[in-house]
Amino acid sequence: FFNFNGTAGVWRKKAITSAGGWQNDTLTEDLDLSYRSQLNGWKFVFLKDELTPSEIPVEINGFKSQQHRWAKGSIQTAKKILPAILKSDLPLKVKVEAFFHLTNNISYLLMLVLSVLIYPSMVARINIGWFRMLVADVPFLLFATVGISFFYICSQREAYKDWKSRIVYLPMLMSLGIGLSVNNSKAVLGAIFNRKTEFKRTPKYSIEKKKDIWLGKKYKGEINLLVLMELLLGVYFTFNIYFAFINRIYVSIPFLMMFQMGYFYVAFLSIFQVVLSAIASNRLARHFISRRKTENVLTA
């Protein structure tokens, strides 16, 4: 199984209608339709050499809204589709992959739990010694980071000739994923407990070049209380880094810094961009009013 993403697909009309058509009981109707049509016997073809550009929200709150919708929608789709997949005659390996594909956003909830348990975990490990700590922790840390690293490296290699120069952004990309864990955990819990939310359209600013700007355009970001939790987690990991340093748990500091940077980055950018947008909107409004007054004077 795999899914088409929004507009990056060409469909036969019969494939859509025979699978039950578009349905609005999940926030990821494209993922839902993809699975239903494949369960109905239709085959998807992935064109590896055809790159389809798409616009990722440049404003962090819009990006968080998009990720929230995708995280919640995938769990909604899992609850809806997985029973049929598990009862089907599909090979076990297909069922297992479908399970992890549809439920992968639960990892954000697990990441949030991990974040909270970091300090007690370090306290418990202080007296076990360096060797035992390396044997117990390093394999798990490598297993958790190497897989996702190769995933993104392979995608960059397929898409860009200068893919090697882009690897430098990988640690920050992983930090961003960590920073989104609060936002996406809320989405996952909302889906698990059947909490209904409206479909929020992803803000698009038509940013195609580096010189394009998003400030002063129609969409306005919103700050919610989750930012406070992100800030608190950033402070929490600052303390954890200090604790690791004074107790000479140096091997854990790079990993702790990824968590710290992720939470602080998402929180501060969420606040900063809303404030920046408000300032730009006020300046634009004043400019428009001033211009209209000038035109009225000239007309008079």
C-alpha positions as CSV (number, residue, x, y, z in Angstrom):
1,F,0.0,0.0,0.0
2,F,1.0,3.6,-0.5
3,N,-1.0,6.8,-0.8
4,F,-1.1,9.7,-3.2
5,N,-0.6,13.1,-1.6
6,G,-3.4,15.5,-2.5
7,T,-2.8,16.7,-6.0
8,A,0.3,14.5,-6.8
9,G,-1.7,11.8,-8.6
10,V,-3.6,10.9,-11.8
11,W,-6.7,8.8,-11.2
12,R,-9.2,6.8,-13.2
13,K,-12.7,7.9,-12.3
14,K,-13.8,4.3,-12.0
15,A,-11.1,3.7,-9.3
16,I,-12.6,6.5,-7.2
17,T,-16.3,5.6,-7.7
18,S,-15.9,1.9,-7.2
19,A,-14.1,2.4,-3.9
20,G,-17.0,4.5,-2.6
21,G,-15.9,7.9,-3.7
22,W,-14.5,10.7,-1.6
23,Q,-15.6,10.5,2.0
24,N,-15.3,13.2,4.7
25,D,-15.2,11.2,7.9
26,T,-11.4,11.6,8.1
27,L,-9.1,14.7,7.8
28,T,-6.9,12.9,5.3
29,E,-9.5,11.9,2.6
30,D,-6.7,11.3,0.1
31,L,-5.0,8.7,2.3
32,D,-8.4,7.1,3.0
33,L,-9.3,6.9,-0.7
34,S,-5.9,5.5,-1.5
35,Y,-6.3,2.6,0.8
36,R,-9.9,1.9,-0.1
37,S,-9.2,1.8,-3.8
38,Q,-6.2,-0.6,-3.3
39,L,-8.3,-2.8,-1.1
40,N,-10.8,-2.8,-3.9
41,G,-8.2,-4.3,-6.3
42,W,-6.8,-1.2,-8.0
43,K,-3.0,-0.9,-8.4
44,F,-1.0,2.2,-8.0
45,V,2.1,3.1,-10.1
46,F,4.8,5.2,-8.5
47,L,6.8,7.2,-11.0
48,K,10.2,7.4,-9.3
49,D,11.7,9.8,-11.9
50,E,8.8,12.3,-11.9
51,L,9.3,14.9,-9.2
52,T,6.2,16.9,-8.3
53,P,7.0,20.2,-6.5
54,S,4.7,21.3,-3.7
55,E,4.5,24.3,-1.4
56,I,5.3,23.7,2.3
57,P,3.9,26.4,4.6
58,V,6.7,29.0,5.2
59,E,4.9,30.2,8.4
60,I,5.4,27.8,11.3
61,N,1.8,28.0,12.6
62,G,0.4,27.1,9.2
63,F,2.9,24.3,9.1
64,K,1.8,23.1,12.5
65,S,-1.8,23.2,11.4
66,Q,-1.0,21.1,8.4
67,Q,1.0,18.6,10.4
68,H,-1.8,18.4,13.0
69,R,-4.4,17.6,10.3
70,W,-2.2,15.0,8.7
71,A,-1.4,13.3,12.1
72,K,-5.0,13.3,13.2
73,G,-6.3,12.2,9.8
74,S,-3.8,9.3,9.5
75,I,-5.0,7.8,12.9
76,Q,-8.6,8.3,11.9
77,T,-7.9,6.4,8.7
78,A,-6.1,3.7,10.6
79,K,-9.1,3.2,12.9
80,K,-11.4,3.1,9.8
81,I,-9.3,1.0,7.4
82,L,-7.0,-1.3,9.5
83,P,-9.8,-3.7,10.6
84,A,-10.5,-4.5,6.9
85,I,-6.8,-4.9,6.1
86,L,-6.2,-7.2,9.0
87,K,-9.2,-9.4,8.1
88,S,-8.2,-9.5,4.4
89,D,-6.3,-12.3,2.6
90,L,-3.3,-10.0,2.1
91,P,0.2,-11.3,2.9
92,L,1.3,-10.8,6.5
93,K,4.2,-8.5,5.4
94,V,1.7,-6.2,3.6
95,K,-0.5,-6.0,6.7
96,V,2.4,-5.2,8.9
97,E,3.7,-2.5,6.6
98,A,0.2,-1.0,6.3
99,F,-0.2,-1.0,10.1
100,F,3.0,0.9,10.6
101,H,2.3,3.3,7.7
102,L,-1.1,4.3,9.1
103,T,-0.1,4.5,12.7
104,N,3.3,6.1,12.3
105,N,2.2,9.4,13.8
106,I,1.8,7.6,17.2
107,S,5.6,8.0,17.3
108,Y,5.0,11.7,18.2
109,L,3.1,10.7,21.3
110,L,5.9,8.3,22.2
111,M,8.4,11.0,21.6
112,L,6.6,13.3,24.0
113,V,6.5,10.6,26.7
114,L,10.3,10.0,26.1
115,S,10.9,13.7,26.5
116,V,9.2,13.7,29.9
117,L,11.1,10.6,31.1
118,I,14.6,11.8,30.0
119,Y,15.5,13.2,33.4
120,P,14.4,10.3,35.6
121,S,16.2,8.0,33.1
122,M,19.5,9.9,33.5
123,V,19.2,9.8,37.3
124,A,18.7,6.1,37.2
125,R,21.7,5.6,34.9
126,I,24.2,7.7,36.9
127,N,25.6,4.8,38.9
128,I,25.6,2.1,36.2
129,G,28.9,3.2,34.7
130,W,30.0,4.2,31.2
131,F,30.3,0.8,29.7
132,R,26.9,-0.4,30.7
133,M,25.3,2.9,29.6
134,L,27.0,2.6,26.2
135,V,25.8,-1.0,25.8
136,A,22.2,-0.1,26.9
137,D,21.6,3.2,25.3
138,V,23.8,3.8,22.2
139,P,22.4,1.0,20.1
140,F,18.8,2.3,20.7
141,L,19.9,5.9,20.0
142,L,21.6,4.9,16.8
143,F,18.7,2.7,15.7
144,A,16.3,5.6,16.3
145,T,18.4,8.2,14.4
146,V,20.1,6.2,11.6
147,G,16.9,4.9,10.0
148,I,15.2,8.3,9.7
149,S,18.5,9.9,8.6
150,F,18.8,7.5,5.6
151,F,15.1,8.1,4.8
152,Y,15.8,11.8,4.2
153,I,19.2,11.3,2.7
154,C,17.8,9.0,0.0
155,S,15.0,11.4,-0.8
156,Q,17.4,14.3,-1.2
157,R,19.7,12.2,-3.4
158,E,16.7,11.5,-5.7
159,A,15.6,15.1,-5.9
160,Y,18.8,17.2,-6.0
161,K,22.2,17.0,-7.6
162,D,23.7,18.9,-4.7
163,W,22.2,16.5,-2.1
164,K,25.4,16.1,-0.2
165,S,25.5,19.8,0.7
166,R,21.9,19.5,2.1
167,I,22.9,16.8,4.6
168,V,24.1,19.6,6.9
169,Y,20.4,20.5,7.6
170,L,19.5,17.0,8.7
171,P,20.1,17.5,12.5
172,M,17.9,20.6,12.4
173,L,15.2,18.7,10.4
174,M,15.2,16.0,13.1
175,S,15.0,18.7,15.8
176,L,12.0,20.2,14.0
177,G,10.3,16.8,14.1
178,I,10.9,16.6,17.9
179,G,9.6,20.1,18.3
180,L,6.4,19.1,16.6
181,S,5.7,16.3,19.1
182,V,3.5,18.4,21.3
183,N,1.4,19.7,18.4
184,N,1.1,16.3,16.8
185,S,0.5,14.4,20.0
186,K,-2.6,16.5,20.6
187,A,-3.8,15.5,17.1
188,V,-3.2,11.8,17.7
189,L,-5.0,11.9,21.1
190,G,-7.9,13.8,19.4
191,A,-8.2,11.0,16.8
192,I,-8.0,8.2,19.4
193,F,-10.7,9.7,21.5
194,N,-12.9,10.7,18.5
195,R,-12.7,14.4,19.1
196,K,-14.1,16.2,16.0
197,T,-12.3,19.2,14.6
198,E,-12.9,21.3,11.5
199,F,-10.8,21.0,8.4
200,K,-8.4,23.9,8.4
201,R,-7.0,24.8,5.0
202,T,-3.2,25.0,4.8
203,P,-2.1,28.6,4.3
204,K,-0.4,29.0,0.9
205,Y,1.6,32.1,0.0
206,S,2.8,31.3,-3.5
207,I,6.4,31.3,-2.3
208,E,8.4,30.0,-5.3
209,K,11.7,31.9,-5.0
210,K,13.9,33.0,-2.1
211,K,13.1,36.6,-2.8
212,D,9.3,36.0,-2.4
213,I,7.8,37.2,0.9
214,W,4.8,36.0,2.9
215,L,4.4,38.9,5.2
216,G,1.3,41.1,4.8
217,K,-0.7,38.5,2.9
218,K,-4.2,37.3,3.6
219,Y,-3.4,34.5,6.1
220,K,-2.7,35.3,9.8
221,G,-1.1,32.8,12.2
222,E,-2.5,32.0,15.6
223,I,-0.8,31.2,18.8
224,N,-2.3,28.6,21.1
225,L,-1.5,27.3,24.6
226,L,0.6,24.5,23.2
227,V,3.4,27.0,22.7
228,L,3.7,27.4,26.4
229,M,4.3,23.6,26.8
230,E,6.9,23.7,24.0
231,L,8.7,26.5,25.8
232,L,8.6,24.6,29.1
233,L,10.0,21.5,27.4
234,G,12.8,23.6,26.0
235,V,13.7,24.9,29.5
236,Y,13.4,21.4,30.8
237,F,16.0,20.1,28.3
238,T,18.3,23.0,29.1
239,F,18.3,21.8,32.7
240,N,18.8,18.2,31.4
241,I,21.9,19.3,29.4
242,Y,23.3,21.0,32.5
243,F,22.6,17.9,34.6
244,A,24.3,15.6,32.0
245,F,27.3,17.9,31.9
246,I,27.9,18.1,35.7
247,N,27.5,14.4,35.9
248,R,29.8,13.7,33.0
249,I,27.2,12.0,30.9
250,Y,28.7,13.7,27.8
251,V,27.6,11.1,25.3
252,S,23.9,12.1,25.8
253,I,24.4,15.9,25.4
254,P,24.2,16.0,21.5
255,F,20.9,14.1,21.6
256,L,19.6,16.3,24.4
257,M,20.5,19.4,22.4
258,M,18.4,18.2,19.5
259,F,15.4,18.0,21.8
260,Q,16.2,21.4,23.3
261,M,16.7,23.1,19.9
262,G,13.5,21.5,18.5
263,Y,11.2,22.7,21.3
264,F,12.7,26.2,21.5
265,Y,12.8,26.6,17.7
266,V,9.1,25.7,17.2
267,A,8.0,27.7,20.2
268,F,9.9,30.9,19.5
269,L,9.1,30.8,15.8
270,S,5.4,30.3,16.5
271,I,5.4,33.5,18.6
272,F,7.9,35.6,16.5
273,Q,6.2,35.0,13.1
274,V,2.7,35.9,14.5
275,V,4.1,39.2,15.9
276,L,6.0,39.9,12.7
277,S,2.9,39.3,10.6
278,A,0.8,41.6,12.8
279,I,3.4,44.4,12.5
280,A,3.6,43.9,8.7
281,S,-0.2,43.9,8.4
282,N,-0.5,47.1,10.4
283,R,2.1,48.8,8.3
284,L,0.3,47.6,5.1
285,A,-3.0,48.9,6.5
286,R,-1.5,52.3,7.3
287,H,0.0,52.5,3.9
288,F,-3.3,51.6,2.2
289,I,-5.2,54.2,4.3
290,S,-2.6,56.9,3.6
291,R,-2.8,56.1,-0.1
292,R,-6.6,56.3,-0.1
293,K,-6.5,59.6,1.7
294,T,-4.1,61.0,-0.9
295,E,-6.3,59.8,-3.8
296,N,-9.3,61.4,-2.2
297,V,-7.5,64.7,-1.8
298,L,-6.4,64.6,-5.4
299,T,-9.9,63.7,-6.6
300,A,-11.4,66.6,-4.6
